[in-house]
Amino acid sequence: MSIFMIKLKRTNGILLHISSLPGSYGIGEIGPEAVTFIDDLVEMGQTLWQILPDNPTDEYHSPYSATSVFAYNPLLISIDNLIRDGWLNLNDVRDYPETNLEKVNYLKFKKFKENLLLIAADNFKKTKKNNQKFDFENYCKKNQFWLDDYALFCTIQNILNEQEWIKWPSSYRFFDRISIENIIKKHRDKINQIKIIQFLYDTQWKELKSYANHNGIKIIGDIPIYVSFNSVDVWVNQKLFKLDENSKMRFQSGCPPDSFVKTGQVWGHPIYDWNMHEKDNFNWWINRILFLYNRVDIIRIDHFNGFAKYWEIPASDNHGLNGKWKEGPGKLFFEKVFDKIKSKIILAEDLGEAYNDAKKIRDVFNIPGMRILQFSFGNGDPYHNMDQNTVLYTGTHDNSTCVGWFNQLFNDKESNSEKNSINLADEVIKYIDDKSSDPIHWKMIFYAMSSKASYCILPLQDILGLDNNSRMNVPGTIGNNWIWRYKKELLNEAIKEKLKLITQEVNRI
């Protein structure tokens, strides 16, 4: 058994989803603005960029509910780089709507961008550059284990007006060989377009990652433990999930009742049949992890606790009250994983109900856990008992910003509405107030970075001092999430210099 024994270097980084980058095409992209952000990271003395998942999303745009755990989100492809490389020209983008906004307006730009990607794919097909054709063919061969299925899945959805796969005719749902072959034969060009777009993204991403690594920046990518039911992954691997004879979910993911949600939470993902995964030597999962390591330097596993135990809810329920705790694959899973990945770094998002069970797995493999500073107040000094083998965040994409969070605590204190909040606001001030005139977000940042946690990661919103109008996601809600973008001018020289000086002062460079 290979035990993970890497000691993390004391360092610092920024949390920012690619979609939040500035730019002129409606959504953040992996082009010039991403390069500029890497330059900004270097200027600020940072060495980590956590990008979260970059997979294709459903209509609610959450990368944690992707339609494929292997594919890239085509909407993040750089239009500027497609023009630079000759796959588009300036006339192609002449009528593109003005979308350099602080919020992603998917309704406004999505169709425009998808049409541009199809033009780029068609231009690629016409290329006479043998090296490009060779690279594409090689990419298709190397990624055949997921790419063929993904392109077929997207094609069938397209011709069936984007219907979920569970509503497809049974011949498609259950892979009738003749029906599938007919689809492939009839829609070969469409299938090929989808593959080309993935290849163009991959080419751009490799260029960006190489630039980041060359400049001392490591990329942290996320693996959500669960996958969307309406995904190619569930469609082609139905035996690996707890489905009934009609391919419908028998159970769904969620969490039990707690002080925040009295009826528990329903997340709606299908539940893994871990016995089937074990019989297959966890091959699907290992392929997934190894594949992501080809794209990023470090992996964070979201909802790590689910590998220890998970809350299983009947599929028909709209609450979590009737759920039951079930044992996850545990140590055996990670023995198989580390046997393959050897000395690669895995980070664990181990927040929540099953923390103690997950910690037993983390301790065996020395996997760094995760703390959120906002959640660490209320029981004395947050530094108390903080393990060095920890990734400390001021907040995450799922939390209020530091400014938004503290403003709420302060407002509760002023209104005398919540005794707990009154005490909590006072406790925050007690521990983080360094008597400086700095606003609250800088006090929080300095306090976090001064900790003994090996990694400290800061959402860009906290560095910019933004309130909850710039929050990325509110768990348990749909709509108005995953749309925040920052304006380039906000990340000014004064802010970059201040973060660099703090990073130097607390010895995180």
N, C-alpha and C positions, 0 to 999 in steps of 0.2 A: 504493500500500500504506500503510495506517495503522499507524504504529509506536507502541507503547505507551510513553509517556514520562512518566507520572505519577510524581512523587517522593512516596514514602510519608511521612506525618507520623509522627514518633516518638511511639508511643503503646503502650497496654497493654490486655489483655483477658483474658477467662475462657473456658475451654472447658467446656461443659456441655450434654449432650444434653437435650432437653425431657423425655424420659421419666424423667430423674433428679431432676426437681423434686419437692418434698414435696407432700402433698395427701391427700385422703380417698378417692380413687376408684381406687386400685390402681396408678396410673401417673401420672407427671408430665403436666401438661396446660397448654394455652395460655391459662389463665384467671387468677384472682387471684394464685396463687402465682408465676406467670410475671411478673406486674406487680410483685410484691414483690421478685423477684430483680433486675429492672431497677432498682428503687429501691436495692437493695443495691449494684449495680454503680456507680451514681452516687455513693453514700456512700463507696465504696472508691477513687474516682478513676479508674475504668476506663471505656473508651470503646468496647470491642469485646466482642461476645458471639458466640462460635462455637458454632452449634447442631448441626453435623453434618447428615446428611440427615434429613428428616422424612417419608419416603415409606412407603407400606404395606409390611409385611414378611411373610416366610414364617413357617413354624412355629418357626424358630430366632431370629426377632426381630431379626436384624441389618438395620439400615437400608442397609447396603452390599450387600444382596441383596434388593432390592425387587421387588414384583410390578408396579410401575409407576414410571417415573422422573418422571412428571408429577403423579400423584395425591398427596394428603396421606394420612398415616396416621390413619384415623378414631379410633383409640384415644387420640389426643392431644387430641381435642376437649374443651373445658371443659364438664363437666356443670353446674357452678355458673352459667356464662354461659347455658347453654341454659335453665335455670330462670329466671334473670334476664330473659331475652328472651321468656319465655312459651311456649317450645316443650316444656318439661317442667314438672311441678309437684312439690311436695315429696312427695306420695303416691307418685309414680312411683319415687322413690329410697328409699322407706321400708325395703325389704328388701335394699338393697344391702349386700354383705358388708363388714365392717371390714377395710380393706386399707391403712391408713396405716402401711405397713411400710417397712423399709430395703431390701427387695428386691421387685422386681416379680414377683408371683405370677400369671402369665398364666392358669393353669388355674383359679384362684379367681375372677378378676374378668372375664375377657374376654367370656364369654357374657352376663353381666349388662349390661355396657356396650354391647355390640352391640345388645341388645334395647332399651335406652334410646334409642339412636340411631335405631332404627326407629320408636319411638313419637314422637320429636321430628320425624322426617321426615313421618310421617302427620299430625301436628298442623300442620306447615307447609303441607301440601297443602290443609288445611281453612281456611287463613287467608283472611280477607276484606280484608287489607291490600294494596291495589293496588300500593303502592310496593315491597313485599316481592316480590310476584309479578313485577313489572317487573324488579327487580334480579336475580332468579333467571333469568328468560328471557334477560336480557342476558348473564349469566354463562355460560349454556349456549351461546349463540351465539359468544361470544368464545373459549370453550374447546372448541368442537366438535371441533377437530382431534385431540384426545386423549380428551375426556370420553366421547364416544359409544362408542368402542372399549373404554375402561376399564369402563364400566357394563355393556356387553355381555359382556366377558370375565368379570367378577365374577359375573354372572347365570348364564352357562353353567357356570362352576365350581360354583356353588351347586346347580344342579339336577342336576349329575353328581357330587355328594358330594365336592366339592373335588378332583376328579381333575386332575392336571397336563394342560395342553392337548395335549401330545404323545400322550396316551392317549385323547383325544376321538375320537368317530366322525369319519371322514374328511370328512364333509359339513361339520362345524364346523371341523375343522382346516384345511381348504382353502377355507373361505368359500363353500360352495355357496349361491347367492343365495336360493333358495327356503327352504332350511333356516334360514338366518339371519333372513330376513324373518318366518318363522313364530315363531322365538324372540322377536323384537322385539314382534310382535303379541300373543303369548300372555303375555309377562312384562313388559308395558309398565310396570305399577305398580312392579315390583321394580327395573327399570332406572331409573325416575324417583326411587325412594328413594335409590339410590346417588348419583345426581347431586345431590339435595338435601343429603345428608350432606357431600359435597364442598363445596357452596356454603356451608353453615353453618360449616365449618372455615375456608374462605376469608374469610368475613365476620369471624370471630373473629381470624384471623391479621392481617388488615389493621388491625384495632383495636389489636392488641398491637404490631405493627411501628411504627405511627404513634406510639404512646406511647413506644417506645424511641427513635425518631428525634427526637421532640420533646425528649427528655431527654439528647440528645447521644450516644446509643448506636447504633452501627452493627452490623448483623447480618451475620455471615459464614455462608454456606451452603456445603455440600459437593456436588460432583458426582463420584460414583464413575465411573471410566472404563468399567468393565464393568457389564453388567446381568445379572440372573438369567435363566437359560434359561426357567424357568416364569414368564414375565412377559407382560403384554399387549404390551410393546414388541417382543419377539421374535416373538410370534404374528402380529402385523399387519405386521411388517417383515421377513419371513423372507429376502427377497432381499438384505438388508443384512448378513447373517451367513453364515458358512461352514457351511451345513447341506447334508445330502444330499437325494436325491429324496423321502425319506420324512420330511423335516423334522427329522431327528436331527442332533445336533452331529457334525461331522467332526473338529473340534479344540476344545481347551479352554484356558483361561487357567491361568497358574501362573508359577513362577520356577525358575531352574536350581539345581542342587546348590550348596551353599555350606558354610561352616564350621558353621552352625547346623543345617541339614538336609541330610545327605549325599545323599539321593535327590531333592532338590528339593521344591518345594511344588506341589500341585494345588489350584487355586481353583475350577475347575469351571464358569466362565462361558463362554458361547459367544464365539467369536472374530469380530470384525468383518471383513466383506469390504470393505476400504478402497477397492478399485477401484470397487465399486458406489457407495460413499459419494461418491467424487470425481465420478463421472458425474452424481450428483444434486446436485452443488455443496455437499455436506455439509449438506444442508437439514435432515435430522433432528437432527443435532448442533447446528446453529445455532439451530433452534427450541427445543431443550432448554436451551441456555445463555440465550437471550433470555427464555425463560419463567421461569427461576429468578431472573433479575434483576428480574422483577416482584415477587418475594417477599422478596429479600434485597438488601443493599447491596454486598456483596463476595462473590466466589465463589472457593473453593479447589478445585482439581481434584485429586482423589485419584489416585495412581499416574500422575502426569504423564509419567513416563518412557516409558509405553506409547505415547505419540504419536511418540516417537523410534524406539524399537524394543521389541518385545515377545517373550516366550517362548511359543511355540506348541507345545502338547502334543497328541498323538493322543487323541481322545476316549475310547478304550478303556483308556487307561493309568491306573493309580492312583498313579503317581509321575511325577517330572519329568525322569527321566534321558534320555528319548528326544525331549525338546523341541528346538526349533530357534529361533534368533533370526530374527525377521522385521522388515522395515522398516515403521515406522508412517507415517502421512500427513505428518509433519514440518512444515516451515515453511509449506507450502501451506495446510494446515488452518488455521493461526493467521492467515495473511493473510486468509482468508475470514471468520474469526471477528471479528477486529478491525475489518474493514471494516464490520461490522454493529454491534458494541458500542461502537465509538469509544473513549471515554475511561474506560470501566468498569474496575475493578480485578479482575485475576485473580491468585490466588496458586497456586504450584505445589508440590505434594507430590512432590519430586524425589529421594526417598531410594531407594537400591537400586542394582542392577547397572548400569543404563543411565544413570547420573548424568551422565557426560561427554557423551553424545549429547544428553541432554535440555538440558544447560547451553548447548549451541550454539543451541538454539531460544530458551531464556530470554534469552540475551544479545541476540539480534536484536530481541526485543520488550520487553526490559527487564522481564521478568516476575520478581517476587520468588520466590526459592527458600526452602527450609525446612531448618532445623537442629533437632536434638533434643539438648538438653544432655547427657542420659544417654549418648548415643552419641559425644559429642565429646571425652571423656577418653580417654587412652591414647597420644596423640601430642603431648604437651606442652600448652601453654596453649590451651584451647578458643577463646579470643578470636583466636588467631593466624589470620590470613587470613580472618576472618569479614567477609563483605560487608555493607555497610550495607543493601543491598537484600535483606534477609533477614527471614523470620518465624522467631523463635526460640521453641521450646517447652522447658519443663522436661521434659515428657513428653507423650504423646498418649493417646487412648482405647485404643490398642493396646499400651501399655507398662505396666510396673510403675509404681506410684506412686513418688515420690522416696524416701519412707520405706522402702517395700518393696524398692526397688532397692538403696539404700545398706545396709540391714540384711543383704541377701544378700551384698554385697561384704564387709562387716565379718565376717560369719559365715565366709565362705570364708577370710578372712585369719586368723581365730582358729584355724581347723581345719587351716590349712596345706594345704588340699586342692587349691588352684589357684594356681599361681605368678602367672599373669596377673592374677587377682583380687586377690592380695596387693598387687601393684604398683599396680593400678588404685585400690584403696581409699586407698592412701597418696597417690596423685596427686590424687584428688578433694579430700582434706583439704588438701593443699598449696595448691591454687588457690582453694578456696572458703572456707577457714577464716579468717574475719575477726577471730579472737580474741574474738568475742562469745560470750555464753552461749546464743545462739539454737540451737534444735534444727536438725537437718540440713535440713529442708524450707525453713525460712526462709533459711538460708545459700544454698541452691540458688536460691531465688526472687530474693534480692538479687543474686546473681552474674549470673543471667540478665538481670534488668532493668537491670543496670549496663552491659551490652554495648552495642555500637554498632548492633545490629540494629534496624531501624525499628519492627517489630512484635515484641512479646513477649507470648506467650499462655500462660496457666497453667491446667492442669486444676484444677477446684475441689477435687479430692481432695488436691492438693499444698498448696493454701492451708489446708485443714483439717488437714493433717498426718496423713493416714490411711495405713494400710499396705495390703498387697496384698489384704486381705479386701474392699477397696472398689475393686478393679481393675474396669474396665468390660469389657474384652475380652481374651481370649488367642487370638491368631491361630492358625489351624490346628486349633482345637477347636470343638466344638459343645455346646450346653447350658451353662447357668450363665453365659452372657454377656449383656450388655445388660440387666441387671436391677438394677444398683446405683441407689439413691436416697439423697439426703442428708436428714437430719433438720433441720428449720428451726433448732432451737436450737444446732446446731453452728456455724453462721455467726453468731457472736456479735459484740457491739460491739467487743470487744478485737481480734479478728481483722480486722474491717473497718477499724478505725482504724490498725492496724499496716500493712496493705497500702496504705492511703492515704498514710501517712507515707513509706513506701519509694518509692511512685510519685512523690511530690513531690520526695524527695531525689535521685532519679536523673533528674529532669526528663522524666517521661513523661506529664505532664498537659498 
